[in-house]
Amino acid sequence: MSKKLSYWERRKAQLIFNQMDKAEKQADSFDNIYDGAKRYLTRQSNKVFDKFQRDYGLTEKEARLVLKTIKDDKTIDNLKRQLQAQPDNPNINQLLADLDSPAFAFRINRFNDLQKQIDNISNKVYQSEKQQSDTYYSDFMNDSYYHHTYELQKRLGVAYDFNTLPEREISRLQRSNWYGDNYSSRIWNNTQALADSLKNELLIGLMTGRSTRDIAEIISQRFDVGKNASRRLVRTESAYYHGQMELKSYDEADISQYQFVATLDLRTSTICREHDLMVYKTKEAIVGVNYPPMHPWCRSTTIAYFDDKWAKGKKRRAKDPKTGKNILVPADMTYDDWYAKHVKPLYKVDGLKQSDIDRANQQYIKYKDILGDERTPKTLADFVDLKYNNAEGYKQLRLKSRLQEHINNGDLSLTINQDKQNRHTQNHKAYNNYVQRNKSKGKPIPGYLTVDNTTVQKIINDNYLNGTIIRRQSGQYSAIIKTDAKSGVAYSIHDLTGANPIATDEFTIHISKSTTHLVPKIPSDNKTKGGAS
């Protein structure tokens, strides 16, 4: 009997997988719409900002505070009115002078045209996504309904008459405001939010003197947010229609009760855990209350319920948190039972609560997304062990994650500053001048690299996360690394003449927005203190 239920569960799981795979493919199609719009807008913005670039000395924080005061459309005229209302500030005064000057008139017109193009692009994205959604959801509902009915008949072992899915039912569901709005309104809201954020960022670029490269990166990030919202919507809507077709198949088969089935793994939400294996009347099913989807990205489902005896001795699938593979557990095992048996014994921390592991799991997923599998603990249990039992190791993981996040966001750069690096390049004029200046002031002799800057850049790229990370100050990090070759020379702080060079394979990478460079350091097995950086 256990094999029989496992078979039906596999079929049900495969049906859900197939339907959600269709949703993912549709989301991929929407991605293409957003990517095309992004490429077009980037080209248009380059034509404006390559002529517009000027640093007025305003910080991004100051620019965003100004934008917060604009209650109407984010236009140049509204921006000027708010800038004029700001306290006297020479930076703002210069910006206002430029915005009012005849020489800027053509650029302002092009900027205003760009803002209008954003509205046009947003509307085109909406129309394309809406048109594809109408067709996709109609086909999806028909497919889900007939698959649910077919699977239910096979499971019951009884063939029964059922109705075709009427077009009016499809239209009714497409118009339903099951999550506050119907999908058409949510597509509109998503595309309008994208347009507003793009206009904001372009005005900030105008005020702060962002480069065309920075503007292109910001546009890309904003469109990525839009793509994610679109994917979340199509996944959640598909889950809703999938569930509604399942309810309709229950009604056709006179199934009076259903059982809520949550996914047994550590990604499952708290609300779905609470409903796991609960039995409800089909006529009382309410989406988000006792019937999936309970939330965006929800993976829960239901099965037709008969009685407790029917489930006794049967099996259901679960995730083994240690191996990540599927296992079979008793069909009546609740989420809490699974958690107590398969999850808690893995952790080497006394008094660990489920909420602690939940938070740790969210952190673990985040760190894996940022750093990748190779630079994070192999399993969640290993991560929890690190977090609670190895303070320094956990600190380094957090620092590496923050460093990588800053690099990903463009706040920091791994690209070496040639001027800074030349001051540590053997026989370079900048290095010789640096040595003479330090000698004249009685300061330590700076170390140098015996390789060219191309090799230095490769050393940084390959090793910046391999060593010990130090957060020096806001916006600056250091990474102390060890390499395979002794390609550097360092000097003791007491060697003021350079008489005793020390070959080294250890270095400090100084990482910042614009002054990243590599400096040799005294080897850790040498008790001599190092020199200038």
Secondary structure, DSSP 4 states (H G I P E B T S, - for coil): -HHHHHHHHHHHHHHHHHHHHHHHHHHHHHHHHHHHHHHHHHHHHHHHHHHH----S--HHHHHHHHHT--S---HHHHHHHHHTSPP-HHHHHHHHHHHSGGGHHHHHHHHHHHHHHHHHHHHHHHHHHHHHHHHHHHHHHHHHHHHHHHHHHHHT---------HHHHHHHHH--TTSS-HHHHHHHHHHHHHHHHHHHHHHHHHHT--HHHHHHHHHHHHHHHHHHHHHHHHHHHHHHHHHHHHHHHHHTT--EEEEE---STT--HHHHHHTT-EEEGGG--BTTTBS--STT---EEEE---HHHHTT-EEEEE-TTT--EEEEETT--HHHHIIIIIGGG---TT--HHHHHHHHHHHHHHHHHH-GGGS-SSHHHHHHHHHH-HHHHHHHHHHHHHHHHHHHTSSB-S--HHHHHTTBTT-HHHHHHHHHHHHTTPPPPPEESS-HHHHHHHHHHHTTTSEEEEEETTEEEEEEE-SS--EEE-BTT-SS--S-EEESEEEEEEBSS--EEEE---TTS-SPB---
